[in-house]
Amino acid sequence: MRAAAQGEKWVVEATLPAAHTRAVYAVAWSEKTGRVVSCGGDSKIVVYGEVEEKEGESGEEKADGGKGPGKWQILATTEMGHGPYEVNHVTWCQRFDGKEGEMVVSSGDDGAVRAWEVTE
């Protein structure tokens, strides 16, 4: 990591819903779908999606014309992704079976690497 620049300001754009009961070890964002996946010491793998606003709803307007902080929801959870072991890392990847879409790949303290299909 680099040292913070003088005068650099970080602004929270959104906070994901609480889903983990122990430390979160990894978070990955899908450029393709905009979804986020997280994993941690509680053996959970959680997929989040941004809540789409209905017609007529809007967040606070920012100075740049954008909306306010996004709202997120939990789309999918696997409770024991690697059995009783901690899940150390997750990432999105292209499907390896030729189908459209993405998969989540995870690794855990059980020594396994697992590929997960995330259905809508």
MMTF fields as JSON, N, C-alpha, C and O atoms, coordinates in Angstrom:
{
  "mmtfVersion": "1.0.0",
  "mmtfProducer": "UNKNOWN",
  "numBonds": 479,
  "numAtoms": 480,
  "numGroups": 120,
  "numChains": 1,
  "numModels": 1,
  "chainsPerModel": [1],
  "groupsPerChain": [120],
  "chainIdList": ["A"],
  "bondAtomList": [4, 2, 8, 6, 12, 10, 16, 14, 20, 18, 24, 22, 28, 26, 32, 30, 36, 34, 40, 38, 44, 42, 48, 46, 52, 50, 56, 54, 60, 58, 64, 62, 68, 66, 72, 70, 76, 74, 80, 78, 84, 82, 88, 86, 92, 90, 96, 94, 100, 98, 104, 102, 108, 106, 112, 110, 116, 114, 120, 118, 124, 122, 128, 126, 132, 130, 136, 134, 140, 138, 144, 142, 148, 146, 152, 150, 156, 154, 160, 158, 164, 162, 168, 166, 172, 170, 176, 174, 180, 178, 184, 182, 188, 186, 192, 190, 196, 194, 200, 198, 204, 202, 208, 206, 212, 210, 216, 214, 220, 218, 224, 222, 228, 226, 232, 230, 236, 234, 240, 238, 244, 242, 248, 246, 252, 250, 256, 254, 260, 258, 264, 262, 268, 266, 272, 270, 276, 274, 280, 278, 284, 282, 288, 286, 292, 290, 296, 294, 300, 298, 304, 302, 308, 306, 312, 310, 316, 314, 320, 318, 324, 322, 328, 326, 332, 330, 336, 334, 340, 338, 344, 342, 348, 346, 352, 350, 356, 354, 360, 358, 364, 362, 368, 366, 372, 370, 376, 374, 380, 378, 384, 382, 388, 386, 392, 390, 396, 394, 400, 398, 404, 402, 408, 406, 412, 410, 416, 414, 420, 418, 424, 422, 428, 426, 432, 430, 436, 434, 440, 438, 444, 442, 448, 446, 452, 450, 456, 454, 460, 458, 464, 462, 468, 466, 472, 470, 476, 474],
  "bondOrderList": [1, 1, 1, 1, 1, 1, 1, 1, 1, 1, 1, 1, 1, 1, 1, 1, 1, 1, 1, 1, 1, 1, 1, 1, 1, 1, 1, 1, 1, 1, 1, 1, 1, 1, 1, 1, 1, 1, 1, 1, 1, 1, 1, 1, 1, 1, 1, 1, 1, 1, 1, 1, 1, 1, 1, 1, 1, 1, 1, 1, 1, 1, 1, 1, 1, 1, 1, 1, 1, 1, 1, 1, 1, 1, 1, 1, 1, 1, 1, 1, 1, 1, 1, 1, 1, 1, 1, 1, 1, 1, 1, 1, 1, 1, 1, 1, 1, 1, 1, 1, 1, 1, 1, 1, 1, 1, 1, 1, 1, 1, 1, 1, 1, 1, 1, 1, 1, 1, 1],
  "groupList": [{"groupName": "MET", "atomNameList": ["N", "CA", "C", "O"], "elementList": ["N", "C", "C", "O"], "formalChargeList": [0, 0, 0, 0], "bondAtomList": [1, 0, 2, 1, 3, 2], "bondOrderList": [1, 1, 2], "singleLetterCode": "M", "chemCompType": "L-PEPTIDE LINKING"}, {"groupName": "ARG", "atomNameList": ["N", "CA", "C", "O"], "elementList": ["N", "C", "C", "O"], "formalChargeList": [0, 0, 0, 0], "bondAtomList": [1, 0, 2, 1, 3, 2], "bondOrderList": [1, 1, 2], "singleLetterCode": "R", "chemCompType": "L-PEPTIDE LINKING"}, {"groupName": "ALA", "atomNameList": ["N", "CA", "C", "O"], "elementList": ["N", "C", "C", "O"], "formalChargeList": [0, 0, 0, 0], "bondAtomList": [1, 0, 2, 1, 3, 2], "bondOrderList": [1, 1, 2], "singleLetterCode": "A", "chemCompType": "L-PEPTIDE LINKING"}, {"groupName": "GLN", "atomNameList": ["N", "CA", "C", "O"], "elementList": ["N", "C", "C", "O"], "formalChargeList": [0, 0, 0, 0], "bondAtomList": [1, 0, 2, 1, 3, 2], "bondOrderList": [1, 1, 2], "singleLetterCode": "Q", "chemCompType": "L-PEPTIDE LINKING"}, {"groupName": "GLY", "atomNameList": ["N", "CA", "C", "O"], "elementList": ["N", "C", "C", "O"], "formalChargeList": [0, 0, 0, 0], "bondAtomList": [1, 0, 2, 1, 3, 2], "bondOrderList": [1, 1, 2], "singleLetterCode": "G", "chemCompType": "PEPTIDE LINKING"}, {"groupName": "GLU", "atomNameList": ["N", "CA", "C", "O"], "elementList": ["N", "C", "C", "O"], "formalChargeList": [0, 0, 0, 0], "bondAtomList": [1, 0, 2, 1, 3, 2], "bondOrderList": [1, 1, 2], "singleLetterCode": "E", "chemCompType": "L-PEPTIDE LINKING"}, {"groupName": "LYS", "atomNameList": ["N", "CA", "C", "O"], "elementList": ["N", "C", "C", "O"], "formalChargeList": [0, 0, 0, 0], "bondAtomList": [1, 0, 2, 1, 3, 2], "bondOrderList": [1, 1, 2], "singleLetterCode": "K", "chemCompType": "L-PEPTIDE LINKING"}, {"groupName": "TRP", "atomNameList": ["N", "CA", "C", "O"], "elementList": ["N", "C", "C", "O"], "formalChargeList": [0, 0, 0, 0], "bondAtomList": [1, 0, 2, 1, 3, 2], "bondOrderList": [1, 1, 2], "singleLetterCode": "W", "chemCompType": "L-PEPTIDE LINKING"}, {"groupName": "VAL", "atomNameList": ["N", "CA", "C", "O"], "elementList": ["N", "C", "C", "O"], "formalChargeList": [0, 0, 0, 0], "bondAtomList": [1, 0, 2, 1, 3, 2], "bondOrderList": [1, 1, 2], "singleLetterCode": "V", "chemCompType": "L-PEPTIDE LINKING"}, {"groupName": "THR", "atomNameList": ["N", "CA", "C", "O"], "elementList": ["N", "C", "C", "O"], "formalChargeList": [0, 0, 0, 0], "bondAtomList": [1, 0, 2, 1, 3, 2], "bondOrderList": [1, 1, 2], "singleLetterCode": "T", "chemCompType": "L-PEPTIDE LINKING"}, {"groupName": "LEU", "atomNameList": ["N", "CA", "C", "O"], "elementList": ["N", "C", "C", "O"], "formalChargeList": [0, 0, 0, 0], "bondAtomList": [1, 0, 2, 1, 3, 2], "bondOrderList": [1, 1, 2], "singleLetterCode": "L", "chemCompType": "L-PEPTIDE LINKING"}, {"groupName": "PRO", "atomNameList": ["N", "CA", "C", "O"], "elementList": ["N", "C", "C", "O"], "formalChargeList": [0, 0, 0, 0], "bondAtomList": [1, 0, 2, 1, 3, 2], "bondOrderList": [1, 1, 2], "singleLetterCode": "P", "chemCompType": "L-PEPTIDE LINKING"}, {"groupName": "HIS", "atomNameList": ["N", "CA", "C", "O"], "elementList": ["N", "C", "C", "O"], "formalChargeList": [0, 0, 0, 0], "bondAtomList": [1, 0, 2, 1, 3, 2], "bondOrderList": [1, 1, 2], "singleLetterCode": "H", "chemCompType": "L-PEPTIDE LINKING"}, {"groupName": "TYR", "atomNameList": ["N", "CA", "C", "O"], "elementList": ["N", "C", "C", "O"], "formalChargeList": [0, 0, 0, 0], "bondAtomList": [1, 0, 2, 1, 3, 2], "bondOrderList": [1, 1, 2], "singleLetterCode": "Y", "chemCompType": "L-PEPTIDE LINKING"}, {"groupName": "SER", "atomNameList": ["N", "CA", "C", "O"], "elementList": ["N", "C", "C", "O"], "formalChargeList": [0, 0, 0, 0], "bondAtomList": [1, 0, 2, 1, 3, 2], "bondOrderList": [1, 1, 2], "singleLetterCode": "S", "chemCompType": "L-PEPTIDE LINKING"}, {"groupName": "CYS", "atomNameList": ["N", "CA", "C", "O"], "elementList": ["N", "C", "C", "O"], "formalChargeList": [0, 0, 0, 0], "bondAtomList": [1, 0, 2, 1, 3, 2], "bondOrderList": [1, 1, 2], "singleLetterCode": "C", "chemCompType": "L-PEPTIDE LINKING"}, {"groupName": "ASP", "atomNameList": ["N", "CA", "C", "O"], "elementList": ["N", "C", "C", "O"], "formalChargeList": [0, 0, 0, 0], "bondAtomList": [1, 0, 2, 1, 3, 2], "bondOrderList": [1, 1, 2], "singleLetterCode": "D", "chemCompType": "L-PEPTIDE LINKING"}, {"groupName": "ILE", "atomNameList": ["N", "CA", "C", "O"], "elementList": ["N", "C", "C", "O"], "formalChargeList": [0, 0, 0, 0], "bondAtomList": [1, 0, 2, 1, 3, 2], "bondOrderList": [1, 1, 2], "singleLetterCode": "I", "chemCompType": "L-PEPTIDE LINKING"}, {"groupName": "ASN", "atomNameList": ["N", "CA", "C", "O"], "elementList": ["N", "C", "C", "O"], "formalChargeList": [0, 0, 0, 0], "bondAtomList": [1, 0, 2, 1, 3, 2], "bondOrderList": [1, 1, 2], "singleLetterCode": "N", "chemCompType": "L-PEPTIDE LINKING"}, {"groupName": "PHE", "atomNameList": ["N", "CA", "C", "O"], "elementList": ["N", "C", "C", "O"], "formalChargeList": [0, 0, 0, 0], "bondAtomList": [1, 0, 2, 1, 3, 2], "bondOrderList": [1, 1, 2], "singleLetterCode": "F", "chemCompType": "L-PEPTIDE LINKING"}],
  "groupTypeList": [0, 1, 2, 2, 2, 3, 4, 5, 6, 7, 8, 8, 5, 2, 9, 10, 11, 2, 2, 12, 9, 1, 2, 8, 13, 2, 8, 2, 7, 14, 5, 6, 9, 4, 1, 8, 8, 14, 15, 4, 4, 16, 14, 6, 17, 8, 8, 13, 4, 5, 8, 5, 5, 6, 5, 4, 5, 14, 4, 5, 5, 6, 2, 16, 4, 4, 6, 4, 11, 4, 6, 7, 3, 17, 10, 2, 9, 9, 5, 0, 4, 12, 4, 11, 13, 5, 8, 18, 12, 8, 9, 7, 15, 3, 1, 19, 16, 4, 6, 5, 4, 5, 0, 8, 8, 14, 14, 4, 16, 16, 4, 2, 8, 1, 2, 7, 5, 8, 9, 5],
  "groupIdList": [1, 2, 3, 4, 5, 6, 7, 8, 9, 10, 11, 12, 13, 14, 15, 16, 17, 18, 19, 20, 21, 22, 23, 24, 25, 26, 27, 28, 29, 30, 31, 32, 33, 34, 35, 36, 37, 38, 39, 40, 41, 42, 43, 44, 45, 46, 47, 48, 49, 50, 51, 52, 53, 54, 55, 56, 57, 58, 59, 60, 61, 62, 63, 64, 65, 66, 67, 68, 69, 70, 71, 72, 73, 74, 75, 76, 77, 78, 79, 80, 81, 82, 83, 84, 85, 86, 87, 88, 89, 90, 91, 92, 93, 94, 95, 96, 97, 98, 99, 100, 101, 102, 103, 104, 105, 106, 107, 108, 109, 110, 111, 112, 113, 114, 115, 116, 117, 118, 119, 120],
  "secStructList": [7, 7, 7, 7, 7, 6, 6, 7, 7, 7, 7, 7, 7, 7, 7, 7, 7, 7, 7, 7, 1, 1, 7, 3, 3, 3, 3, 3, 3, 7, 6, 6, 6, 7, 7, 3, 3, 3, 3, 3, 6, 6, 1, 7, 3, 3, 3, 3, 3, 3, 7, 7, 7, 7, 6, 6, 7, 7, 7, 7, 7, 7, 6, 6, 1, 7, 7, 1, 1, 7, 7, 3, 3, 3, 3, 3, 3, 3, 6, 6, 6, 6, 6, 6, 1, 7, 3, 3, 3, 3, 3, 3, 3, 3, 7, 1, 1, 1, 7, 1, 1, 3, 3, 3, 3, 3, 3, 3, 6, 6, 1, 7, 3, 3, 3, 3, 3, 7, 7, 7],
  "xCoordList": [0.841, 0.0, 0.884, 2.02, 0.349, 1.099, 0.656, -0.451, 1.513, 1.178, 0.131, 0.133, -0.753, -1.792, -1.158, -0.251, -1.647, -1.159, -1.687, -2.762, -0.926, -1.371, -2.681, -2.779, -3.672, -4.935, -5.857, -6.963, -5.421, -6.278, -7.445, -7.258, -8.649, -9.834, -10.587, -10.893, -10.882, -11.648, -13.087, -13.33, -14.036, -15.452, -16.145, -15.994, -16.899, -17.645, -18.787, -19.628, -18.821, -19.878, -21.029, -22.174, -20.736, -21.766, -21.204, -19.989, -22.095, -21.717, -22.547, -23.771, -21.886, -22.592, -23.324, -22.874, -24.456, -25.179, -24.29, -23.48, -24.444, -23.673, -24.084, -25.266, -23.106, -23.397, -22.439, -22.777, -21.255, -20.234, -20.225, -20.473, -19.934, -19.865, -18.425, -18.18, -17.479, -16.055, -15.374, -16.041, -14.069, -13.32, -13.563, -13.684, -13.634, -13.73, -12.304, -11.508, -11.982, -10.617, -10.442, -9.351, -11.501, -11.358, -12.695, -13.756, -12.616, -13.78, -13.377, -12.272, -14.275, -13.983, -15.204, -16.342, -14.948, -15.998, -15.97, -14.898, -17.138, -17.245, -17.465, -18.478, -16.522, -16.663, -17.818, -18.465, -18.073, -19.111, -20.529, -21.384, -20.784, -22.14, -22.307, -23.433, -21.202, -21.272, -21.512, -21.624, -21.592, -21.798, -20.503, -19.409, -20.658, -19.521, -19.639, -20.74, -18.5, -18.479, -17.475, -16.431, -17.794, -16.89, -16.763, -17.603, -15.697, -15.5, -14.776, -14.235, -14.77, -14.085, -13.924, -14.096, -13.586, -13.294, -14.5, -14.342, -15.7, -16.921, -17.339, -18.428, -16.499, -16.74, -17.805, -18.228, -18.248, -19.288, -18.687, -17.609, -19.426, -19.185, -20.494, -21.552, -20.427, -21.638, -21.546, -20.524, -22.633, -22.72, -23.714, -24.814, -23.312, -24.136, -24.441, -23.651, -25.599, -25.953, -26.52, -27.151, -26.293, -26.827, -28.325, -28.779, -29.09, -30.54, -30.853, -30.384, -31.642, -32.032, -33.171, -34.135, -33.046, -34.095, -35.288, -35.142, -36.467, -37.694, -37.91, -37.344, -38.73, -39.065, -39.547, -40.417, -38.994, -39.418, -38.629, -38.704, -37.852, -37.017, -35.648, -35.172, -35.034, -33.661, -32.967, -33.601, -31.665, -30.862, -30.612, -31.08, -29.875, -29.527, -28.682, -27.847, -28.894, -28.069, -26.731, -26.664, -25.67, -24.338, -24.037, -24.754, -22.983, -22.581, -22.286, -22.501, -21.789, -21.467, -22.677, -22.537, -23.866, -25.081, -25.382, -26.446, -24.462, -24.685, -25.624, -26.033, -25.964, -26.841, -26.038, -24.808, -26.741, -26.109, -25.617, -25.559, -25.262, -24.723, -25.653, -26.869, -25.059, -25.844, -26.346, -25.77, -27.412, -27.961, -27.696, -27.856, -27.292, -26.924, -27.759, -28.248, -27.915, -28.635, -27.841, -27.025, -28.094, -27.463, -28.252, -29.465, -27.565, -28.206, -28.061, -28.965, -26.936, -26.693, -25.673, -24.784, -25.814, -24.868, -24.664, -25.622, -23.427, -23.153, -22.522, -21.499, -23.135, -22.744, -21.426, -20.623, -21.184, -19.98, -19.243, -19.1, -18.781, -18.163, -17.013, -16.803, -16.271, -15.155, -15.263, -14.281, -16.489, -16.721, -16.537, -16.924, -15.949, -15.76, -14.552, -14.251, -13.869, -12.632, -12.893, -13.911, -11.952, -12.052, -11.902, -11.166, -12.611, -12.489, -11.576, -11.887, -10.442, -9.401, -9.489, -9.094, -10.0, -9.988, -11.144, -11.532, -11.686, -12.696, -12.373, -11.795, -12.75, -12.603, -13.624, -14.104, -13.945, -14.826, -13.982, -12.836, -14.538, -13.826, -14.836, -16.026, -14.33, -15.169, -15.527, -14.756, -16.679, -17.065, -16.118, -15.693, -15.796, -14.884, -15.615, -14.978, -16.958, -17.739, -18.336, -19.161, -17.923, -18.394, -19.715, -20.123, -20.397, -21.665, -21.399, -20.291, -22.446, -22.355, -22.292, -22.722, -21.76, -21.754, -20.424, -19.418, -20.452, -19.247, -19.468, -20.595, -18.371, -18.398, -17.566, -16.828, -17.696, -16.859, -15.911, -16.334, -14.634, -13.648, -13.195, -12.907, -13.134, -12.726, -11.619, -11.465, -10.854, -9.848, -9.988, -10.347, -9.693, -9.879, -8.806, -7.901, -8.921, -7.961, -8.053, -7.23, -9.035, -9.106, -8.17, -8.055, -7.499, -6.563, -7.223, -6.548, -8.529, -9.266, -9.489, -9.573, -9.58, -10.012, -11.338, -11.417, -12.378, -13.711, -14.246, -14.037, -14.945, -15.617, -17.113, -17.673, -17.749, -19.169, -19.946, -19.539, -21.063, -21.988, -22.939, -23.521, -23.093, -24.007, -25.177, -25.043, -26.328, -27.496, -28.335, -28.276, -29.11, -29.945, -31.261, -32.089],
  "yCoordList": [-1.175, 0.0, 1.236, 1.214, 2.282, 3.532, 4.416, 4.276, 5.299, 6.249, 7.226, 7.577, 7.659, 8.613, 9.946, 10.438, 10.509, 11.814, 12.899, 12.766, 13.958, 15.089, 15.612, 15.862, 15.773, 16.325, 15.319, 15.675, 14.072, 13.056, 12.768, 12.619, 12.691, 12.455, 11.255, 11.199, 10.303, 9.125, 9.321, 9.768, 8.989, 9.155, 7.806, 7.152, 7.387, 6.13, 6.311, 7.192, 5.489, 5.555, 4.612, 4.879, 3.513, 2.541, 1.616, 1.473, 0.994, -0.008, -1.25, -1.176, -2.384, -3.634, -4.096, -3.818, -4.804, -5.318, -6.259, -6.998, -6.226, -7.116, -8.559, -8.896, -9.404, -10.808, -11.74, -12.891, -11.253, -12.096, -11.913, -10.821, -13.013, -12.971, -12.984, -12.834, -13.164, -13.1, -12.219, -11.626, -12.132, -11.236, -11.542, -12.702, -10.486, -10.611, -10.626, -9.741, -11.651, -11.8, -11.3, -10.868, -11.352, -10.929, -10.445, -10.93, -9.474, -8.936, -8.776, -8.321, -9.151, -9.006, -8.428, -8.767, -7.552, -6.898, -7.44, -7.607, -7.714, -8.18, -6.99, -6.298, -6.763, -5.689, -5.984, -5.067, -7.261, -7.672, -7.439, -6.928, -7.81, -7.725, -6.641, -6.266, -6.132, -5.15, -5.765, -5.046, -7.085, -7.751, -7.775, -7.61, -7.984, -8.086, -9.414, -9.838, -10.076, -11.313, -11.138, -10.511, -11.696, -11.609, -12.975, -13.855, -13.134, -14.372, -14.04, -12.946, -15.011, -14.72, -15.894, -17.053, -15.555, -16.537, -17.301, -18.256, -16.912, -17.604, -18.688, -19.247, -18.997, -20.029, -19.637, -20.477, -18.392, -17.951, -17.347, -16.753, -17.523, -16.802, -16.082, -16.71, -14.769, -13.961, -13.153, -12.526, -13.175, -12.385, -11.256, -11.478, -10.04, -8.843, -8.233, -8.343, -7.593, -6.86, -5.508, -5.355, -4.532, -3.201, -3.212, -3.79, -2.575, -2.494, -1.499, -0.361, -1.932, -1.029, -0.148, -0.623, 1.14, 2.074, 1.954, 1.753, 2.079, 2.057, 3.42, 4.42, 3.453, 4.709, 5.726, 5.42, 6.917, 7.98, 8.049, 9.051, 6.979, 7.01, 7.54, 7.322, 8.216, 8.649, 8.911, 9.246, 8.755, 9.085, 10.578, 11.315, 11.01, 12.425, 12.794, 12.006, 13.968, 14.451, 14.921, 15.638, 14.511, 14.997, 16.225, 16.523, 16.933, 18.126, 17.798, 18.631, 16.571, 16.196, 15.654, 15.206, 15.692, 15.236, 13.767, 13.294, 13.029, 11.603, 11.401, 12.36, 10.149, 9.818, 9.686, 9.649, 9.615, 9.43, 8.004, 7.244, 7.639, 6.311, 5.211, 5.28, 4.192, 3.079, 2.174, 2.124, 1.47, 0.497, -0.888, -1.115, -1.807, -3.158, -4.173, -3.902, -5.359, -6.447, -7.74, -7.871, -8.682, -9.996, -10.814, -10.974, -11.334, -12.135, -13.627, -14.399, -14.041, -15.467, -15.625, -14.791, -16.709, -17.026, -18.529, -19.293, -18.952, -20.342, -20.329, -19.681, -21.044, -20.983, -21.684, -21.159, -22.825, -23.6, -23.872, -25.022, -22.812, -22.914, -23.897, -24.53, -24.029, -24.979, -25.801, -26.006, -26.271, -27.019, -26.098, -24.931, -26.607, -25.772, -24.834, -24.089, -24.88, -24.118, -22.697, -22.419, -21.807, -20.43, -20.365, -21.149, -19.416, -19.163, -17.946, -16.863, -18.143, -17.119, -16.155, -14.995, -16.619, -15.761, -16.122, -17.285, -15.106, -15.292, -14.366, -13.295, -14.785, -13.933, -14.372, -15.505, -13.473, -13.787, -14.312, -13.895, -15.223, -15.73, -16.072, -16.249, -16.159, -16.598, -18.063, -18.822, -18.448, -19.86, -20.693, -20.255, -21.858, -22.743, -23.78, -24.583, -23.777, -24.757, -24.176, -24.82, -22.966, -22.36, -21.625, -20.962, -21.719, -21.016, -19.54, -19.15, -18.729, -17.295, -17.084, -17.934, -15.959, -15.59, -15.82, -16.135, -15.654, -15.782, -16.792, -17.189, -17.191, -18.057, -17.386, -16.437, -17.889, -17.46, -18.608, -19.762, -18.3, -19.294, -18.914, -17.75, -19.922, -19.672, -20.635, -21.717, -20.21, -21.088, -20.983, -19.935, -22.102, -22.108, -22.872, -23.447, -22.871, -23.56, -25.078, -25.786, -25.588, -27.03, -27.444, -28.631, -26.473, -26.76, -26.89, -27.185, -26.678, -26.847, -25.513, -24.456, -25.6, -24.485, -24.924, -25.99, -24.124, -24.505, -23.462, -22.262, -23.942, -23.067, -23.14, -24.226, -21.989, -21.883, -21.231, -20.202, -21.844, -21.225, -20.355, -20.816, -19.111, -18.202, -17.962, -17.265, -18.543, -18.4, -17.221, -16.803, -16.695, -15.528, -15.939, -15.086],
  "zCoordList": [0.0, 0.0, 0.0, 0.474, -0.529, -0.553, 0.609, 1.129, 0.991, 2.048, 1.527, 0.347, 2.4, 2.006, 1.62, 2.291, 0.541, 0.089, 1.02, 1.605, 1.144, 1.949, 1.371, 0.169, 2.214, 1.763, 1.09, 0.683, 0.968, 0.348, 1.282, 2.489, 0.722, 1.535, 0.984, -0.207, 1.845, 1.463, 1.923, 3.044, 1.059, 1.358, 1.199, 0.167, 2.204, 2.128, 1.141, 1.318, 0.111, -0.899, -0.565, -0.93, 0.125, 0.482, 1.554, 1.689, 2.309, 3.292, 3.016, 2.908, 2.903, 2.636, 3.889, 5.001, 3.727, 4.894, 5.711, 5.152, 7.024, 7.896, 7.632, 7.687, 7.347, 7.071, 7.796, 8.071, 8.105, 8.725, 10.241, 10.752, 10.953, 12.412, 12.916, 14.113, 12.006, 12.339, 11.302, 10.454, 11.364, 10.475, 9.003, 8.608, 8.197, 6.739, 6.204, 6.517, 5.384, 4.871, 3.446, 3.073, 2.646, 1.25, 0.716, 1.107, -0.188, -0.887, -2.342, -2.638, -3.257, -4.687, -5.387, -5.064, -6.348, -7.129, -8.549, -9.131, -9.107, -10.484, -11.404, -11.308, -12.283, -13.267, -14.213, -14.718, -14.45, -15.397, -14.858, -15.581, -13.593, -13.044, -11.987, -11.66, -11.451, -10.381, -9.015, -8.022, -8.954, -7.671, -6.867, -7.407, -5.564, -4.654, -3.919, -3.569, -3.683, -2.904, -1.772, -1.952, -0.602, 0.544, 1.207, 1.018, 1.984, 2.738, 4.027, 4.186, 4.963, 6.209, 7.139, 6.762, 8.372, 9.394, 9.899, 10.66, 9.5, 9.919, 8.931, 9.062, 7.948, 6.925, 5.912, 5.118, 5.919, 4.983, 3.722, 3.739, 2.62, 1.375, 1.083, 1.034, 0.888, 0.727, -0.56, -0.84, -1.346, -2.577, -2.34, -1.834, -2.713, -2.547, -3.913, -4.851, -4.004, -5.21, -4.835, -3.79, -5.69, -5.441, -5.708, -6.695, -4.833, -4.973, -6.072, -6.047, -7.032, -8.118, -7.642, -7.042, -7.917, -7.516, -8.444, -9.65, -7.862, -8.646, -9.277, -8.833, -10.314, -10.991, -9.964, -9.148, -9.999, -9.097, -7.807, -7.096, -7.475, -6.278, -6.649, -7.763, -5.745, -5.993, -4.677, -3.676, -4.691, -3.523, -3.501, -4.368, -2.508, -2.433, -3.637, -4.083, -4.153, -5.261, -4.727, -3.728, -5.398, -5.044, -5.886, -6.841, -5.532, -6.282, -7.739, -8.618, -8.004, -9.385, -10.147, -11.285, -9.531, -10.2, -9.988, -10.387, -9.364, -9.105, -7.931, -7.276, -7.67, -6.554, -5.273, -5.3, -4.149, -2.85, -2.682, -3.649, -1.449, -1.185, -1.685, -1.51, -2.312, -2.83, -1.719, -0.633, -2.0, -1.059, -1.631, -2.83, -0.77, -1.175, -0.417, 0.679, -1.023, -0.373, -0.541, -1.452, 0.347, 0.247, -0.759, -0.62, -1.778, -2.817, -2.567, -2.889, -1.998, -1.763, -0.647, -0.475, 0.11, 1.179, 1.223, 1.118, 1.378, 1.706, 3.09, 3.309, 4.018, 5.426, 5.727, 6.499, 5.157, 5.459, 4.157, 3.741, 3.523, 2.206, 2.127, 1.092, 3.21, 3.27, 4.549, 5.262, 4.824, 6.052, 7.247, 7.193, 8.327, 9.514, 9.409, 10.341, 8.268, 8.105, 7.613, 6.978, 7.921, 7.462, 5.949, 5.351, 5.336, 3.896, 3.762, 4.257, 3.082, 3.053, 1.883, 2.004, 0.755, -0.429, -1.355, -1.463, -2.02, -3.065, -4.219, -4.031, -5.41, -6.589, -7.633, -7.609, -8.537, -9.661, -10.808, -10.98, -11.592, -12.771, -13.859, -13.598, -15.084, -16.195, -15.985, -15.397, -16.459, -16.37, -17.222, -18.291, -16.765, -17.485, -18.32, -19.002, -18.278, -19.036, -20.316, -20.965, -20.679, -21.918, -21.804, -22.757, -20.674, -20.495, -20.209, -19.844, -20.385, -20.087, -18.577, -17.797, -18.191, -16.784, -16.108, -16.743, -14.802, -13.996, -12.879, -12.584, -12.275, -11.105, -10.017, -10.279, -8.808, -7.692, -7.377, -7.3, -7.195, -6.779, -5.379, -5.101, -4.487, -3.107, -2.696, -3.263, -1.693, -1.087, 0.421, 0.958, 1.103, 2.544, 3.279, 2.674, 4.601, 5.449, 5.337, 5.917, 4.605, 4.357, 3.227, 2.922, 2.603, 1.518, 0.165, -0.821, 0.091, -1.163, -1.868, -1.242, -3.185, -4.024, -4.616, -5.228, -4.447, -4.918, -5.883, -5.705, -6.912, -7.879, -7.603, -7.457, -7.534, -7.186, -8.323, -8.863, -8.672, -9.613, -8.797, -7.814, -9.199, -8.512, -9.449, -10.455, -9.117, -9.98, -9.527, -8.371, -10.45, -10.139, -9.57, -9.25]
}
